[in-house]
Amino acid sequence: MKKILAASAAAALLVGGGTAFGVATLAASPEQADYSVERSADVKVEIMDPEDVLNPDDEARMRRDVERIHFAAPVKQLNYLVFKKNKDEVEDSVEEYLRDNHPDLIGDDHFTDGQLFVGVGLDPRQAFIFAGNDVGKDLSLELEDGHLEDAIEEIKPGVKAGNIPAGLFAGADYAADADKVSEELYSDAKANRGLGIGFGGFGAGAAAGGIVAAVGATRRRKAQRIATAREDWKYVSRAYGDIAQRLNAIDVRAHSLQSALVDARMREEWEQLRDEFLNLDDKVSAFASLNEQSSDEEFEQAASGIEEAKSICDRVDTAEHNIDRLYAVEHADVNARRKELYELRKDLIEARTESTGGVAEEASRLIAVSEEIDAAAPEFMDRYLELVERAATLFGQIQTQLQKENEADELAARPRIDESSFYPGVGYHGFVPFMAISSWNSASVASLPNVSSNFSSGFSGAGGASSF
């Protein structure tokens, strides 16, 4: 890969270097004076705290701190808002509060010009900054602006530390201080000039460098694909025959399972996987003639079939392991039962760590129950199933709340019999392990925009909010 990059870079530099130099001589460096922002005089301050979260000392401090902000025009009024309990979309709490208590600050579709709103909702916790259209436009506080996102992020550390006045001041200062806005505009101008020079040279050099890089990258991908096919072929050559000999025994054991831990869906998953393996015969036969001395071209032609065979062999191997776990639990293997109790307890401990209030308390109760269950007792299965059922209810509540917070279209899928995250209890009363829910939640959070604006009424004022 280094050789490919070096060859590509050499070609691109020869062609693009001169062009970049030409662009640089024509594009003058930005002058900081050209990006100075006019200051606003005599900005009023309002502190809106309907549930008295702040004490008088907090409010006095907030008013003093505001004097340190050199507000940029066109800000005429800074409004601090604090909600002890707010709607899931804090935007709705802001709109409703202003319409009921300060109708002069909000219009039919937008906030009143000259207004800046900086605040926090504490349950659920969300930081927000909203503004009149003129303020939003001039200070880059509209929804897609990076300045808005950065300003909202400034609020969070103080609030997390229990210092709401410090958090709100940091957000207001970053959002509206003329000197900070000026510095950011100047930095953006310099960055844009650099990009212009770079892309000017890149545009000229890309054709030359791109051709060299594309050829090299194609060769590298081909070599990697062939190397992977050779390694996977070694595995399939050994595993396929072994699994074929065991398949009937696995199938018998799978169909011998009788406890409530096994449902129709789980049996169907196994049967589908078994049939996929049986249908591999023709595909495996197609590359059965391969050997260590076979050419790269032969392995490249067989690569997709080898990859599919390896995947199915891996899945059958995992399913066999999970079927054996279920069988051991059903047939009173004390060590196996202790291990599965331990796995469930780990899930409950993780759920307790990630939760608060009644959910965390119920997780603690279930952890205590799991510690009391005797793996050698005749009533083990009844008690274990009862514990799984209660855990399913608890995890279901957590997942429903997370789905609401993350606006996810689907819930976390229960692990299949051929997945490593499976363990006895999956599917019983809808049980999905907490670790599967946690992974699903992480993916859902990653797909969410960091800052959003979702007024239920259709209101479209500038600004946005972010959970934390």
N, C-alpha and C positions, 0 to 999 in steps of 0.2 A: 504493500500500500504506500510506503514511503517513496518508492521509485515512481509510482504513478503520480503522486502529488508533486514530486520534484519535476517530472517531465511536464506536467500540466502547468505548474507555476512558471517554469522557464519560458514556455511558449506565450503565456498570458502576459508576463512582464515585458517581454520584448515588444509586443504589439500595444499593450495598454499603458505602459509607463509614460510614453510621450504624450498620449492623450490626457492622462490625469494631470500632467504638468501644465498642459494648455488650459485645462478647466480651472486650475488653481490660480493661474495668473489673471484670469478674467473675473473670477468671483472674489470680490473684495471681502476681507475679514470683517465680521460684524463689530460695531463699536458699542460698548456697554451703554453709553449715553443715549443711544437710539432706542433703548429698551426700558428706559426709566418709566415708572408708572406714577401717575398723579395721585397724590394723597387726598383723602376725604377729610373734611373738617367737621368737628362737632358731631360725632357719631353717638347716637343714643344707645343705651343698654337696657334690655328687659330680661328678667329672670322669671321663667315660667316653671313652676314646681307644684303642680296641682295636688300632689299627695305628700308634700312636706318632707321630701327625702333630704333636702339640704337644711342645715341649721343656720341661724343668723350669722354666725362667724364665717361659714362657707360663702354665703352670699356677699358679705362685706369683702371678703378676700377676692371673690370673682370680679367685683366692680373695681377693686384696686388694680388687679392684674390687667384688666382691659386697657388701662391707661398706658400700658407698655406697647400696645399694638398700634402701629402706624397704618391705619386702615387705607386701603386703596379705594379710589373712586371706582364705581359709584355707590359704595356702601353708605347707607344713611342710618341704619339701625341694626345692631346685633341682638339677636334673640336666643338666649340659652333656654333649652327645654330639657326637663328631666321627668321621665315617667317611671314610677315604681312598678306598675303593671301596665303592659301595653298589648296591643293586638299582635298577632303573628306577623303581620306586615306593619311595622311601626309607622309607615307612611300614612296608614289609615288613622292611627291615633293622632298624628300631627295634624292632619286635615280636619278631623272632627273637633279636636280641641280648639283650633284656631277659628273655625266657623262658629263655635259656640261662645268663645270668649274674646276673640280678637278679629272680628270679621273685616276690619279695616286692613288687615295684613294679608288677606287672601282673596283672590278674585274667582271668577267662575272656572277658569282654566289654568291660571298661573298665580304664583305668589306676587304680591305687590312689589313694584320696582323699588330698588334701594334696600330690600330686606335680605338679611343673612340669618339663617337658622342653624344653630349648632347644638346637637343634643345627643341624648342616650336613652334608650329604653332598657330597663333592668330585668324584665321578665316577660318574654324571652329577651336575652341581651342583644341589643343592636345599637350600633353607632350610626349617626346620620348627619348629613349637611344638606340643606335645601336653600334656595335663593330665588329672588326675583329674576326675571329673564335677563335684565340688564346686567345684574351682578353675575349670574351664571355664565353669560357670554364673555364679559370682559375679564373675569377672573378664572376662566377655564374650569367652571364648576358644573358643567353639563355632564350627562351620564357617561359618555364615552371618554371623557377627559382623564388623563393620568393624574392631573393635579387634584381632581376631586378624590380619586381613590387614595392618593398619598395623604391628603388632608384627613380623611376619615380614619385611616390607619393611625394617625397621630393621636387620636382620641383614646384608642383602646388600652395602651399600657397603663395610663393613669387610672382608668376605671377598673381595670383588672386588679390593680394594687389597692383598690378601695379609696382612691383619691379622685373623686369625680371632678372637683374644681380644676385640678391640674390637667386632667384629660381633656376637658372642654376647652380650657385655655389653649392647650397645644393645638387642638383642631382648628380653633378660630384664628390663632396666630399664623398657622401654616396656610390656611385658606385665604386670608384677607390682608396680611401684612404687605404693604406696597413694596418694601425692599425685597422680601422673599419672592413675591410674584415677579418683580423685575429681574432678579437673579435667575429665576427659572426660565423666563422668556429668553434671556441672553444665552443661557446654556443650551437651550433648544436650538437657537439660531446657529451657534457654533457647531452643534452636532449635525444639523441639517447641511451646513456647508461641507463638513467632512464627508457626509454621505454622498453629497453631490459630486465631490471630487472622486471619491472611491468608485461610485457607479459610472461616472463618466469614463474613467479608465477601464472599469470592468466591462462596460458595454463594448468597448473596442477590442478588449483582449479576450472576452468570453468565448468568441467563436474559435479562436486558435486554441486557447487552453481547454475549452469544453470538449473539443474533438478528442484531444489527447486523453483527457480524464475519462470520458465516456468509454473509449476503447479499453483503457486500463481497468476501469471498474467492472466492465462486462467480463473481462478475463478473470478477474479476481472472484467474482460471484460464481462463475462457472467452476473454478478450481475448488472453492469452498463447497459447492453443491456435490461435486464428485467425491471429495474427501469425506463428507458427511454420509453419502450413500455407501461408501466402502465400510465405514464404521458400523452403520446401521445394519448392513448386510451380514456382518459377522454376528451381531446380536440376534437377528431374525433367524439365521441359519441354525443357531443353537436353541433359541427359545421356542420357535414354532413347533418343532418336533416334540419337545418336552410338554408343552401345553396341550398339544393334540392327544398325547397319551393320557394326560390327567383330566381332559375336558369332561369325559363321562362321569368320573368320580366327583368333580366339582358340581356338575349338574344334579347328580343324585343328592349331594349334601344340600345344595341350594333348595331343592324341592322337599327336603326332609324337615326344614325349619317350620315350626308350628306355633311359636309364641306370638303374642301381640306385637312384638318388636318388628315383625315382618308383615308387610301389607302387599296388596295386589300390584301396586305400582313398582315396588322394589323387585318383585318376581318378574314383572314385565321388563324392567331394566336389564335384569340378568339374561332373560331369554333373547332379547334383542341383541345383546352383546355376544351371546353364544352363537347366534345365527350369523352375525357379522364375521366371527372367527371362522365358522364353517365355510362361509362364502369366499374366504381368502385363498382357497386351494388353487383356483385357476391363476390368480395373480402371483402366488408364490411359485407356481410351476413355471411362470414366464421368466423368472430370473433364477431358476434352480441351477441352470448351467453355468452361472457365474463362478469364478474362483479367484484366488489371489492374483493370478496372472492376467485376468481379463482386462481389456483396454479401458481407458477413461471414457471413451465414447459409449461402450457397452454399459458402464455404470451410470453414465448420464441418462441414457435412454430408460434405464430401469429405476431411476431415482424416486419418482413419485410413487410407484408401486411398493418400493422398499419402505418409504416413509410411512405409507398407510399401514403396512403390515406391522411395523414396529409399534405404531400408536395402538393398534388393536391388541397386540401382545402385551403391551404395558398395562392396558386397561383390564384385560382378563386377569393378569397377575394381581392387580390391586383389588379387583372384585373377589378373587379367591381368598385373599387375605381378610377382607371384610366379612365374607361368608363364614370363614373359620372363626372369626371373633364372635359372630352371632351364635354359631353352633356351640362354642365354648361357654358362653353365658347361659344359653338354654340348658346345657347339660352339666350345670353346677360346678364348673371349673372355678374354684375359689380365687385363684390368682387372676384369672381373666376378669372375673366380676370386680375384683378390687381395682384392676386397671381401668375398667370402664367407669366405675364410680369416680376415680381420680380424674379422668378426662372431663366428665360432666362437672365436677367440682371446679376444675380450672376455668371452664366456661362461666360458671356462676361467679367466681371471684373476679374475672375480667369484667363481667356485666356490672358487678357492684362498684368496681373501680371507676367505670365510665358513667355511672348514674348518680342521682341524688334523690333525696326525699323518700317517698314510699317505695319506689322501685328498688333503691339501694337497700332499704330495710327488708323487703321481701327476699332479695337475693341473699342477704345475711341469714335469714330464716332457713332458706333452702340449703345453704352451705352447712348449717348446723344439722339439718336432717340427713344430708349426705354422709356426714361424719358418724351418725348414729346407726346407719344401716350396716348390719352384719352380713358380709359376703357369704358366710357359711350357713346362715340360717335358712330353714325351709321356706320362710315367707319372703326371701330376698326378692324374687321376681315381682311379687305384688308391690312391695315397697319401692323397688326401683322404677316400676311403671308409674306409680303415683308421683314419684319425684320428677320423672320426665314430663308427665302431664302438667304439673305445676310450673316447671321450667318453661314448657312450651307457651303457657299463658303469659308468663312474665316476659319472655323474649318477644312474644307477639306484640305486647304493649309497647316495648321499646322500639320495635321495628316500625310500627304504625306511626309513632311520634317522629321517628327519623324520616320516614317517607314524607310526612307532612312538611317537615322543616326543609327537606332537600328537593321537594317538588318532584320526587321520582315517580315515574310512570308505573314501575313494577317493583314488587317486593323481592327480597333476596331469595334465590332459589335454594331449595333443600339439596344437600349434597347427594349425588347418585351413588349407587353401590360400587361403581368403578372409579370413585374419586377418593383421594387420600384424606379429605376432610370429613368423610363419613365415619360415624361410630354408632353402635347399637342404641337405638332410641330415635334416630332420624325418621321423621315422618309420623311418629306416634302422636296423635292429636295435633298434627301440624307442626311438630317440633323441628325447628331449624337451629343448629348450634349458634351460639352467640358469635363465635369467631367468623362464621360465614356471614352473619349480619354485619359485623364490623368491617369485613372486607368490602361488602356491597356498599356500605355507607361511605367508606373512603373513596370508592370510585364515584359515587353520586356527588359527594362534596367537591371532588376534583373537577367535575363537569359543570359545576355551577359558576356563574359569574360572581366575582368577589363583591362587586357593588351592583345593586339593582334598584329599580324604582317601580313599584307595583301598587299604584293606587287603585283600590277596588272600584272607585267611582268613575274612573276614566280621567281623573285630574292629571295634568301633565306638567307640573311645575319642575323647574330645574333642580338638579341635585340627585342624591341617592342615599342608600343605606346599606349596611353590611353587618352580618351576624358575627359574633365572636364568643 
